[in-house]
Amino acid sequence: MLMFGDMVLQRKNDAHEQYEVTVIEEILHHFEEEGYEFQIETNKKIIQNIKEGIEHDELRAGNFFLLP
């Protein structure tokens, strides 16, 4: 997710209409669909930070998490 999360995928919905989604959004959707929960606190924080970014139309991928 952190390395390739900003890549854009081409998908089709049930009505065969095309749309774009990032790798991060696609993975998070599947995690939520399956009810996956992270057990390691650091991973929970990363996922929460990514979700907050999406809510603010900001894609938080690999470089976002590197220390300055």
mmJSON file of the N, C-alpha and C atoms, coordinates in Angstrom:
{"data_MODEL":{"atom_site":{
"group_PDB":["ATOM","ATOM","ATOM","ATOM","ATOM","ATOM","ATOM","ATOM","ATOM","ATOM","ATOM","ATOM","ATOM","ATOM","ATOM","ATOM","ATOM","ATOM","ATOM","ATOM","ATOM","ATOM","ATOM","ATOM","ATOM","ATOM","ATOM","ATOM","ATOM","ATOM","ATOM","ATOM","ATOM","ATOM","ATOM","ATOM","ATOM","ATOM","ATOM","ATOM","ATOM","ATOM","ATOM","ATOM","ATOM","ATOM","ATOM","ATOM","ATOM","ATOM","ATOM","ATOM","ATOM","ATOM","ATOM","ATOM","ATOM","ATOM","ATOM","ATOM","ATOM","ATOM","ATOM","ATOM","ATOM","ATOM","ATOM","ATOM","ATOM","ATOM","ATOM","ATOM","ATOM","ATOM","ATOM","ATOM","ATOM","ATOM","ATOM","ATOM","ATOM","ATOM","ATOM","ATOM","ATOM","ATOM","ATOM","ATOM","ATOM","ATOM","ATOM","ATOM","ATOM","ATOM","ATOM","ATOM","ATOM","ATOM","ATOM","ATOM","ATOM","ATOM","ATOM","ATOM","ATOM","ATOM","ATOM","ATOM","ATOM","ATOM","ATOM","ATOM","ATOM","ATOM","ATOM","ATOM","ATOM","ATOM","ATOM","ATOM","ATOM","ATOM","ATOM","ATOM","ATOM","ATOM","ATOM","ATOM","ATOM","ATOM","ATOM","ATOM","ATOM","ATOM","ATOM","ATOM","ATOM","ATOM","ATOM","ATOM","ATOM","ATOM","ATOM","ATOM","ATOM","ATOM","ATOM","ATOM","ATOM","ATOM","ATOM","ATOM","ATOM","ATOM","ATOM","ATOM","ATOM","ATOM","ATOM","ATOM","ATOM","ATOM","ATOM","ATOM","ATOM","ATOM","ATOM","ATOM","ATOM","ATOM","ATOM","ATOM","ATOM","ATOM","ATOM","ATOM","ATOM","ATOM","ATOM","ATOM","ATOM","ATOM","ATOM","ATOM","ATOM","ATOM","ATOM","ATOM","ATOM","ATOM","ATOM","ATOM","ATOM","ATOM","ATOM","ATOM","ATOM","ATOM","ATOM","ATOM","ATOM","ATOM","ATOM","ATOM"],
"id":[1,2,3,4,5,6,7,8,9,10,11,12,13,14,15,16,17,18,19,20,21,22,23,24,25,26,27,28,29,30,31,32,33,34,35,36,37,38,39,40,41,42,43,44,45,46,47,48,49,50,51,52,53,54,55,56,57,58,59,60,61,62,63,64,65,66,67,68,69,70,71,72,73,74,75,76,77,78,79,80,81,82,83,84,85,86,87,88,89,90,91,92,93,94,95,96,97,98,99,100,101,102,103,104,105,106,107,108,109,110,111,112,113,114,115,116,117,118,119,120,121,122,123,124,125,126,127,128,129,130,131,132,133,134,135,136,137,138,139,140,141,142,143,144,145,146,147,148,149,150,151,152,153,154,155,156,157,158,159,160,161,162,163,164,165,166,167,168,169,170,171,172,173,174,175,176,177,178,179,180,181,182,183,184,185,186,187,188,189,190,191,192,193,194,195,196,197,198,199,200,201,202,203,204],
"type_symbol":["N","C","C","N","C","C","N","C","C","N","C","C","N","C","C","N","C","C","N","C","C","N","C","C","N","C","C","N","C","C","N","C","C","N","C","C","N","C","C","N","C","C","N","C","C","N","C","C","N","C","C","N","C","C","N","C","C","N","C","C","N","C","C","N","C","C","N","C","C","N","C","C","N","C","C","N","C","C","N","C","C","N","C","C","N","C","C","N","C","C","N","C","C","N","C","C","N","C","C","N","C","C","N","C","C","N","C","C","N","C","C","N","C","C","N","C","C","N","C","C","N","C","C","N","C","C","N","C","C","N","C","C","N","C","C","N","C","C","N","C","C","N","C","C","N","C","C","N","C","C","N","C","C","N","C","C","N","C","C","N","C","C","N","C","C","N","C","C","N","C","C","N","C","C","N","C","C","N","C","C","N","C","C","N","C","C","N","C","C","N","C","C","N","C","C","N","C","C","N","C","C","N","C","C"],
"label_atom_id":["N","CA","C","N","CA","C","N","CA","C","N","CA","C","N","CA","C","N","CA","C","N","CA","C","N","CA","C","N","CA","C","N","CA","C","N","CA","C","N","CA","C","N","CA","C","N","CA","C","N","CA","C","N","CA","C","N","CA","C","N","CA","C","N","CA","C","N","CA","C","N","CA","C","N","CA","C","N","CA","C","N","CA","C","N","CA","C","N","CA","C","N","CA","C","N","CA","C","N","CA","C","N","CA","C","N","CA","C","N","CA","C","N","CA","C","N","CA","C","N","CA","C","N","CA","C","N","CA","C","N","CA","C","N","CA","C","N","CA","C","N","CA","C","N","CA","C","N","CA","C","N","CA","C","N","CA","C","N","CA","C","N","CA","C","N","CA","C","N","CA","C","N","CA","C","N","CA","C","N","CA","C","N","CA","C","N","CA","C","N","CA","C","N","CA","C","N","CA","C","N","CA","C","N","CA","C","N","CA","C","N","CA","C","N","CA","C","N","CA","C","N","CA","C","N","CA","C","N","CA","C","N","CA","C","N","CA","C"],
"label_alt_id":[null,null,null,null,null,null,null,null,null,null,null,null,null,null,null,null,null,null,null,null,null,null,null,null,null,null,null,null,null,null,null,null,null,null,null,null,null,null,null,null,null,null,null,null,null,null,null,null,null,null,null,null,null,null,null,null,null,null,null,null,null,null,null,null,null,null,null,null,null,null,null,null,null,null,null,null,null,null,null,null,null,null,null,null,null,null,null,null,null,null,null,null,null,null,null,null,null,null,null,null,null,null,null,null,null,null,null,null,null,null,null,null,null,null,null,null,null,null,null,null,null,null,null,null,null,null,null,null,null,null,null,null,null,null,null,null,null,null,null,null,null,null,null,null,null,null,null,null,null,null,null,null,null,null,null,null,null,null,null,null,null,null,null,null,null,null,null,null,null,null,null,null,null,null,null,null,null,null,null,null,null,null,null,null,null,null,null,null,null,null,null,null,null,null,null,null,null,null,null,null,null,null,null,null],
"label_comp_id":["MET","MET","MET","LEU","LEU","LEU","MET","MET","MET","PHE","PHE","PHE","GLY","GLY","GLY","ASP","ASP","ASP","MET","MET","MET","VAL","VAL","VAL","LEU","LEU","LEU","GLN","GLN","GLN","ARG","ARG","ARG","LYS","LYS","LYS","ASN","ASN","ASN","ASP","ASP","ASP","ALA","ALA","ALA","HIS","HIS","HIS","GLU","GLU","GLU","GLN","GLN","GLN","TYR","TYR","TYR","GLU","GLU","GLU","VAL","VAL","VAL","THR","THR","THR","VAL","VAL","VAL","ILE","ILE","ILE","GLU","GLU","GLU","GLU","GLU","GLU","ILE","ILE","ILE","LEU","LEU","LEU","HIS","HIS","HIS","HIS","HIS","HIS","PHE","PHE","PHE","GLU","GLU","GLU","GLU","GLU","GLU","GLU","GLU","GLU","GLY","GLY","GLY","TYR","TYR","TYR","GLU","GLU","GLU","PHE","PHE","PHE","GLN","GLN","GLN","ILE","ILE","ILE","GLU","GLU","GLU","THR","THR","THR","ASN","ASN","ASN","LYS","LYS","LYS","LYS","LYS","LYS","ILE","ILE","ILE","ILE","ILE","ILE","GLN","GLN","GLN","ASN","ASN","ASN","ILE","ILE","ILE","LYS","LYS","LYS","GLU","GLU","GLU","GLY","GLY","GLY","ILE","ILE","ILE","GLU","GLU","GLU","HIS","HIS","HIS","ASP","ASP","ASP","GLU","GLU","GLU","LEU","LEU","LEU","ARG","ARG","ARG","ALA","ALA","ALA","GLY","GLY","GLY","ASN","ASN","ASN","PHE","PHE","PHE","PHE","PHE","PHE","LEU","LEU","LEU","LEU","LEU","LEU","PRO","PRO","PRO"],
"label_asym_id":["A","A","A","A","A","A","A","A","A","A","A","A","A","A","A","A","A","A","A","A","A","A","A","A","A","A","A","A","A","A","A","A","A","A","A","A","A","A","A","A","A","A","A","A","A","A","A","A","A","A","A","A","A","A","A","A","A","A","A","A","A","A","A","A","A","A","A","A","A","A","A","A","A","A","A","A","A","A","A","A","A","A","A","A","A","A","A","A","A","A","A","A","A","A","A","A","A","A","A","A","A","A","A","A","A","A","A","A","A","A","A","A","A","A","A","A","A","A","A","A","A","A","A","A","A","A","A","A","A","A","A","A","A","A","A","A","A","A","A","A","A","A","A","A","A","A","A","A","A","A","A","A","A","A","A","A","A","A","A","A","A","A","A","A","A","A","A","A","A","A","A","A","A","A","A","A","A","A","A","A","A","A","A","A","A","A","A","A","A","A","A","A","A","A","A","A","A","A","A","A","A","A","A","A"],
"label_entity_id":["1","1","1","1","1","1","1","1","1","1","1","1","1","1","1","1","1","1","1","1","1","1","1","1","1","1","1","1","1","1","1","1","1","1","1","1","1","1","1","1","1","1","1","1","1","1","1","1","1","1","1","1","1","1","1","1","1","1","1","1","1","1","1","1","1","1","1","1","1","1","1","1","1","1","1","1","1","1","1","1","1","1","1","1","1","1","1","1","1","1","1","1","1","1","1","1","1","1","1","1","1","1","1","1","1","1","1","1","1","1","1","1","1","1","1","1","1","1","1","1","1","1","1","1","1","1","1","1","1","1","1","1","1","1","1","1","1","1","1","1","1","1","1","1","1","1","1","1","1","1","1","1","1","1","1","1","1","1","1","1","1","1","1","1","1","1","1","1","1","1","1","1","1","1","1","1","1","1","1","1","1","1","1","1","1","1","1","1","1","1","1","1","1","1","1","1","1","1","1","1","1","1","1","1"],
"label_seq_id":[1,1,1,2,2,2,3,3,3,4,4,4,5,5,5,6,6,6,7,7,7,8,8,8,9,9,9,10,10,10,11,11,11,12,12,12,13,13,13,14,14,14,15,15,15,16,16,16,17,17,17,18,18,18,19,19,19,20,20,20,21,21,21,22,22,22,23,23,23,24,24,24,25,25,25,26,26,26,27,27,27,28,28,28,29,29,29,30,30,30,31,31,31,32,32,32,33,33,33,34,34,34,35,35,35,36,36,36,37,37,37,38,38,38,39,39,39,40,40,40,41,41,41,42,42,42,43,43,43,44,44,44,45,45,45,46,46,46,47,47,47,48,48,48,49,49,49,50,50,50,51,51,51,52,52,52,53,53,53,54,54,54,55,55,55,56,56,56,57,57,57,58,58,58,59,59,59,60,60,60,61,61,61,62,62,62,63,63,63,64,64,64,65,65,65,66,66,66,67,67,67,68,68,68],
"pdbx_PDB_ins_code":[null,null,null,null,null,null,null,null,null,null,null,null,null,null,null,null,null,null,null,null,null,null,null,null,null,null,null,null,null,null,null,null,null,null,null,null,null,null,null,null,null,null,null,null,null,null,null,null,null,null,null,null,null,null,null,null,null,null,null,null,null,null,null,null,null,null,null,null,null,null,null,null,null,null,null,null,null,null,null,null,null,null,null,null,null,null,null,null,null,null,null,null,null,null,null,null,null,null,null,null,null,null,null,null,null,null,null,null,null,null,null,null,null,null,null,null,null,null,null,null,null,null,null,null,null,null,null,null,null,null,null,null,null,null,null,null,null,null,null,null,null,null,null,null,null,null,null,null,null,null,null,null,null,null,null,null,null,null,null,null,null,null,null,null,null,null,null,null,null,null,null,null,null,null,null,null,null,null,null,null,null,null,null,null,null,null,null,null,null,null,null,null,null,null,null,null,null,null,null,null,null,null,null,null],
"Cartn_x":[0.825,0.0,0.863,1.941,2.754,3.586,4.028,4.855,4.033,2.89,2.12,0.726,0.46,-0.869,-1.391,-0.493,-0.941,-1.187,-0.92,-1.202,-2.712,-3.141,-4.569,-4.955,-6.032,-6.558,-7.818,-8.026,-9.246,-10.179,-11.368,-12.347,-13.686,-14.574,-15.945,-16.891,-17.963,-18.954,-19.942,-20.966,-21.946,-22.696,-22.789,-23.459,-22.477,-21.272,-20.212,-19.731,-19.879,-19.368,-17.947,-17.046,-15.666,-15.48,-14.573,-14.189,-12.741,-12.14,-10.762,-10.731,-9.797,-9.607,-8.118,-7.603,-6.201,-6.045,-4.828,-4.534,-4.897,-4.549,-4.882,-6.381,-7.162,-8.621,-9.173,-8.637,-9.085,-8.793,-7.59,-7.216,-8.058,-8.213,-9.019,-10.46,-10.986,-12.353,-12.468,-11.493,-11.524,-11.36,-10.483,-10.314,-11.63,-12.297,-13.564,-14.647,-14.675,-15.654,-15.526,-14.287,-14.031,-13.968,-14.016,-13.976,-12.602,-11.546,-10.194,-9.861,-9.143,-8.655,-7.169,-6.404,-4.975,-4.718,-3.767,-3.446,-2.277,-1.379,-0.2,-0.561,-0.279,-0.687,-0.121,1.116,1.716,0.937,0.548,-0.223,-1.593,-2.201,-3.492,-3.364,-2.274,-2.065,-1.848,-1.094,-0.856,-2.168,-2.972,-4.254,-5.177,-5.245,-6.086,-5.627,-4.323,-3.781,-4.123,-4.048,-4.399,-5.881,-6.74,-8.183,-8.496,-7.827,-8.033,-7.635,-6.55,-6.123,-7.168,-7.724,-8.75,-9.967,-10.342,-11.482,-11.241,-9.964,-9.615,-9.061,-9.386,-8.921,-7.409,-6.714,-5.253,-4.786,-3.997,-3.503,-2.21,-2.241,-1.078,-0.471,0.585,1.267,2.686,3.59,4.926,5.681,5.913,6.716,6.104,4.81,4.143,4.639,4.985,5.335,6.837,7.631,9.069,9.365,10.31,10.698,11.456,11.262,11.975,13.459],
"Cartn_y":[-1.194,0.0,1.249,1.228,2.429,2.651,1.583,1.738,2.045,1.412,1.532,2.106,2.623,3.117,4.23,5.02,6.144,5.773,4.529,4.09,4.052,4.441,4.497,3.265,2.621,1.435,1.802,1.161,1.322,0.184,0.499,-0.513,-0.251,-1.256,-1.112,-1.495,-0.743,-1.072,-2.096,-2.427,-3.437,-3.039,-1.735,-1.245,-1.114,-1.671,-1.652,-0.235,0.671,2.025,2.067,2.691,2.758,3.837,3.561,4.545,4.276,5.248,5.118,5.053,4.268,4.135,3.896,4.419,4.173,2.801,2.3,1.008,1.045,2.146,2.264,2.156,2.873,2.841,1.447,0.777,-0.575,-1.551,-1.478,-2.373,-2.091,-0.823,-0.478,-0.946,-0.83,-1.294,-2.793,-3.565,-5.016,-5.352,-4.623,-4.848,-4.624,-3.519,-3.192,-4.203,-4.61,-5.585,-6.912,-7.31,-8.59,-8.454,-7.222,-7.003,-7.217,-7.028,-7.19,-6.084,-6.458,-5.493,-5.742,-4.682,-4.816,-5.032,-5.896,-6.227,-5.392,-4.979,-4.221,-2.738,-2.104,-0.71,0.238,0.039,0.893,0.799,-0.4,-0.581,0.074,-0.006,0.654,2.158,2.734,4.174,4.571,3.765,4.054,4.018,2.983,2.854,4.004,4.374,5.488,6.785,6.977,8.175,8.205,7.062,6.966,7.29,6.739,6.999,8.479,9.107,10.541,11.339,10.946,11.614,11.501,10.316,10.103,10.982,11.093,11.939,13.405,13.804,15.188,15.323,14.341,14.324,14.449,13.796,13.799,12.356,11.985,10.612,10.504,9.725,9.545,8.179,8.189,6.948,6.989,6.189,5.972,7.194,8.178,9.34,10.152,10.105,10.842,10.392,9.119,8.539,8.566,9.098,9.191,10.38,10.203,11.305,12.355,13.644,14.704,14.692],
"Cartn_z":[0.0,0.0,0.0,0.76,0.848,-0.403,-1.042,-2.243,-3.488,-3.636,-4.869,-4.653,-3.473,-3.128,-3.989,-4.579,-5.396,-6.858,-7.226,-8.595,-8.814,-10.002,-10.324,-11.134,-10.707,-11.39,-12.151,-13.278,-14.051,-13.682,-13.239,-12.824,-13.504,-13.421,-13.905,-12.784,-12.641,-11.619,-12.169,-11.404,-11.82,-13.087,-13.348,-14.561,-15.722,-15.539,-16.555,-16.889,-15.949,-16.118,-15.564,-16.31,-15.866,-14.814,-13.889,-12.887,-12.494,-11.851,-11.398,-9.876,-9.369,-7.931,-7.689,-6.588,-6.276,-5.631,-5.658,-5.046,-3.557,-2.884,-1.457,-1.233,-2.016,-1.847,-2.111,-3.116,-3.459,-2.31,-1.768,-0.674,0.557,0.926,2.093,1.942,0.73,0.474,0.758,0.292,0.52,1.994,2.684,4.125,4.86,4.551,5.212,4.856,3.592,3.119,3.873,4.147,4.818,6.339,6.837,8.277,8.891,8.105,8.632,9.61,10.662,11.634,11.848,11.924,12.159,13.64,13.952,15.339,15.869,14.99,15.401,15.434,16.549,16.766,15.708,15.299,14.268,12.966,12.583,11.355,11.467,12.641,12.857,12.65,13.176,13.038,11.584,10.849,9.425,8.662,8.87,8.167,8.531,9.796,10.214,9.558,9.468,8.838,7.349,6.695,5.275,5.082,5.939,5.839,6.053,7.009,7.242,6.018,5.374,4.152,3.059,2.879,1.853,2.126,3.403,3.765,3.411,3.358,3.045,1.626,0.761,-0.632,-0.74,0.17,0.197,0.207,-0.786,-0.859,-0.06,0.989,1.851,1.567,0.762,0.404,0.973,0.429,0.954,1.434,0.585,0.962,2.087,2.24,3.3,4.674,4.79,6.089,6.368,5.454,5.695,6.585,7.464,8.349,7.546,7.871,7.139,7.386],
"occupancy":[1.0,1.0,1.0,1.0,1.0,1.0,1.0,1.0,1.0,1.0,1.0,1.0,1.0,1.0,1.0,1.0,1.0,1.0,1.0,1.0,1.0,1.0,1.0,1.0,1.0,1.0,1.0,1.0,1.0,1.0,1.0,1.0,1.0,1.0,1.0,1.0,1.0,1.0,1.0,1.0,1.0,1.0,1.0,1.0,1.0,1.0,1.0,1.0,1.0,1.0,1.0,1.0,1.0,1.0,1.0,1.0,1.0,1.0,1.0,1.0,1.0,1.0,1.0,1.0,1.0,1.0,1.0,1.0,1.0,1.0,1.0,1.0,1.0,1.0,1.0,1.0,1.0,1.0,1.0,1.0,1.0,1.0,1.0,1.0,1.0,1.0,1.0,1.0,1.0,1.0,1.0,1.0,1.0,1.0,1.0,1.0,1.0,1.0,1.0,1.0,1.0,1.0,1.0,1.0,1.0,1.0,1.0,1.0,1.0,1.0,1.0,1.0,1.0,1.0,1.0,1.0,1.0,1.0,1.0,1.0,1.0,1.0,1.0,1.0,1.0,1.0,1.0,1.0,1.0,1.0,1.0,1.0,1.0,1.0,1.0,1.0,1.0,1.0,1.0,1.0,1.0,1.0,1.0,1.0,1.0,1.0,1.0,1.0,1.0,1.0,1.0,1.0,1.0,1.0,1.0,1.0,1.0,1.0,1.0,1.0,1.0,1.0,1.0,1.0,1.0,1.0,1.0,1.0,1.0,1.0,1.0,1.0,1.0,1.0,1.0,1.0,1.0,1.0,1.0,1.0,1.0,1.0,1.0,1.0,1.0,1.0,1.0,1.0,1.0,1.0,1.0,1.0,1.0,1.0,1.0,1.0,1.0,1.0,1.0,1.0,1.0,1.0,1.0,1.0],
"B_iso_or_equiv":[0.0,0.0,0.0,0.0,0.0,0.0,0.0,0.0,0.0,0.0,0.0,0.0,0.0,0.0,0.0,0.0,0.0,0.0,0.0,0.0,0.0,0.0,0.0,0.0,0.0,0.0,0.0,0.0,0.0,0.0,0.0,0.0,0.0,0.0,0.0,0.0,0.0,0.0,0.0,0.0,0.0,0.0,0.0,0.0,0.0,0.0,0.0,0.0,0.0,0.0,0.0,0.0,0.0,0.0,0.0,0.0,0.0,0.0,0.0,0.0,0.0,0.0,0.0,0.0,0.0,0.0,0.0,0.0,0.0,0.0,0.0,0.0,0.0,0.0,0.0,0.0,0.0,0.0,0.0,0.0,0.0,0.0,0.0,0.0,0.0,0.0,0.0,0.0,0.0,0.0,0.0,0.0,0.0,0.0,0.0,0.0,0.0,0.0,0.0,0.0,0.0,0.0,0.0,0.0,0.0,0.0,0.0,0.0,0.0,0.0,0.0,0.0,0.0,0.0,0.0,0.0,0.0,0.0,0.0,0.0,0.0,0.0,0.0,0.0,0.0,0.0,0.0,0.0,0.0,0.0,0.0,0.0,0.0,0.0,0.0,0.0,0.0,0.0,0.0,0.0,0.0,0.0,0.0,0.0,0.0,0.0,0.0,0.0,0.0,0.0,0.0,0.0,0.0,0.0,0.0,0.0,0.0,0.0,0.0,0.0,0.0,0.0,0.0,0.0,0.0,0.0,0.0,0.0,0.0,0.0,0.0,0.0,0.0,0.0,0.0,0.0,0.0,0.0,0.0,0.0,0.0,0.0,0.0,0.0,0.0,0.0,0.0,0.0,0.0,0.0,0.0,0.0,0.0,0.0,0.0,0.0,0.0,0.0,0.0,0.0,0.0,0.0,0.0,0.0],
"pdbx_formal_charge":[null,null,null,null,null,null,null,null,null,null,null,null,null,null,null,null,null,null,null,null,null,null,null,null,null,null,null,null,null,null,null,null,null,null,null,null,null,null,null,null,null,null,null,null,null,null,null,null,null,null,null,null,null,null,null,null,null,null,null,null,null,null,null,null,null,null,null,null,null,null,null,null,null,null,null,null,null,null,null,null,null,null,null,null,null,null,null,null,null,null,null,null,null,null,null,null,null,null,null,null,null,null,null,null,null,null,null,null,null,null,null,null,null,null,null,null,null,null,null,null,null,null,null,null,null,null,null,null,null,null,null,null,null,null,null,null,null,null,null,null,null,null,null,null,null,null,null,null,null,null,null,null,null,null,null,null,null,null,null,null,null,null,null,null,null,null,null,null,null,null,null,null,null,null,null,null,null,null,null,null,null,null,null,null,null,null,null,null,null,null,null,null,null,null,null,null,null,null,null,null,null,null,null,null],
"auth_seq_id":[1,1,1,2,2,2,3,3,3,4,4,4,5,5,5,6,6,6,7,7,7,8,8,8,9,9,9,10,10,10,11,11,11,12,12,12,13,13,13,14,14,14,15,15,15,16,16,16,17,17,17,18,18,18,19,19,19,20,20,20,21,21,21,22,22,22,23,23,23,24,24,24,25,25,25,26,26,26,27,27,27,28,28,28,29,29,29,30,30,30,31,31,31,32,32,32,33,33,33,34,34,34,35,35,35,36,36,36,37,37,37,38,38,38,39,39,39,40,40,40,41,41,41,42,42,42,43,43,43,44,44,44,45,45,45,46,46,46,47,47,47,48,48,48,49,49,49,50,50,50,51,51,51,52,52,52,53,53,53,54,54,54,55,55,55,56,56,56,57,57,57,58,58,58,59,59,59,60,60,60,61,61,61,62,62,62,63,63,63,64,64,64,65,65,65,66,66,66,67,67,67,68,68,68],
"auth_comp_id":["MET","MET","MET","LEU","LEU","LEU","MET","MET","MET","PHE","PHE","PHE","GLY","GLY","GLY","ASP","ASP","ASP","MET","MET","MET","VAL","VAL","VAL","LEU","LEU","LEU","GLN","GLN","GLN","ARG","ARG","ARG","LYS","LYS","LYS","ASN","ASN","ASN","ASP","ASP","ASP","ALA","ALA","ALA","HIS","HIS","HIS","GLU","GLU","GLU","GLN","GLN","GLN","TYR","TYR","TYR","GLU","GLU","GLU","VAL","VAL","VAL","THR","THR","THR","VAL","VAL","VAL","ILE","ILE","ILE","GLU","GLU","GLU","GLU","GLU","GLU","ILE","ILE","ILE","LEU","LEU","LEU","HIS","HIS","HIS","HIS","HIS","HIS","PHE","PHE","PHE","GLU","GLU","GLU","GLU","GLU","GLU","GLU","GLU","GLU","GLY","GLY","GLY","TYR","TYR","TYR","GLU","GLU","GLU","PHE","PHE","PHE","GLN","GLN","GLN","ILE","ILE","ILE","GLU","GLU","GLU","THR","THR","THR","ASN","ASN","ASN","LYS","LYS","LYS","LYS","LYS","LYS","ILE","ILE","ILE","ILE","ILE","ILE","GLN","GLN","GLN","ASN","ASN","ASN","ILE","ILE","ILE","LYS","LYS","LYS","GLU","GLU","GLU","GLY","GLY","GLY","ILE","ILE","ILE","GLU","GLU","GLU","HIS","HIS","HIS","ASP","ASP","ASP","GLU","GLU","GLU","LEU","LEU","LEU","ARG","ARG","ARG","ALA","ALA","ALA","GLY","GLY","GLY","ASN","ASN","ASN","PHE","PHE","PHE","PHE","PHE","PHE","LEU","LEU","LEU","LEU","LEU","LEU","PRO","PRO","PRO"],
"auth_asym_id":["A","A","A","A","A","A","A","A","A","A","A","A","A","A","A","A","A","A","A","A","A","A","A","A","A","A","A","A","A","A","A","A","A","A","A","A","A","A","A","A","A","A","A","A","A","A","A","A","A","A","A","A","A","A","A","A","A","A","A","A","A","A","A","A","A","A","A","A","A","A","A","A","A","A","A","A","A","A","A","A","A","A","A","A","A","A","A","A","A","A","A","A","A","A","A","A","A","A","A","A","A","A","A","A","A","A","A","A","A","A","A","A","A","A","A","A","A","A","A","A","A","A","A","A","A","A","A","A","A","A","A","A","A","A","A","A","A","A","A","A","A","A","A","A","A","A","A","A","A","A","A","A","A","A","A","A","A","A","A","A","A","A","A","A","A","A","A","A","A","A","A","A","A","A","A","A","A","A","A","A","A","A","A","A","A","A","A","A","A","A","A","A","A","A","A","A","A","A","A","A","A","A","A","A"],
"auth_atom_id":["N","CA","C","N","CA","C","N","CA","C","N","CA","C","N","CA","C","N","CA","C","N","CA","C","N","CA","C","N","CA","C","N","CA","C","N","CA","C","N","CA","C","N","CA","C","N","CA","C","N","CA","C","N","CA","C","N","CA","C","N","CA","C","N","CA","C","N","CA","C","N","CA","C","N","CA","C","N","CA","C","N","CA","C","N","CA","C","N","CA","C","N","CA","C","N","CA","C","N","CA","C","N","CA","C","N","CA","C","N","CA","C","N","CA","C","N","CA","C","N","CA","C","N","CA","C","N","CA","C","N","CA","C","N","CA","C","N","CA","C","N","CA","C","N","CA","C","N","CA","C","N","CA","C","N","CA","C","N","CA","C","N","CA","C","N","CA","C","N","CA","C","N","CA","C","N","CA","C","N","CA","C","N","CA","C","N","CA","C","N","CA","C","N","CA","C","N","CA","C","N","CA","C","N","CA","C","N","CA","C","N","CA","C","N","CA","C","N","CA","C","N","CA","C","N","CA","C","N","CA","C","N","CA","C","N","CA","C"],
"pdbx_PDB_model_num":[1,1,1,1,1,1,1,1,1,1,1,1,1,1,1,1,1,1,1,1,1,1,1,1,1,1,1,1,1,1,1,1,1,1,1,1,1,1,1,1,1,1,1,1,1,1,1,1,1,1,1,1,1,1,1,1,1,1,1,1,1,1,1,1,1,1,1,1,1,1,1,1,1,1,1,1,1,1,1,1,1,1,1,1,1,1,1,1,1,1,1,1,1,1,1,1,1,1,1,1,1,1,1,1,1,1,1,1,1,1,1,1,1,1,1,1,1,1,1,1,1,1,1,1,1,1,1,1,1,1,1,1,1,1,1,1,1,1,1,1,1,1,1,1,1,1,1,1,1,1,1,1,1,1,1,1,1,1,1,1,1,1,1,1,1,1,1,1,1,1,1,1,1,1,1,1,1,1,1,1,1,1,1,1,1,1,1,1,1,1,1,1,1,1,1,1,1,1,1,1,1,1,1,1]
}}}
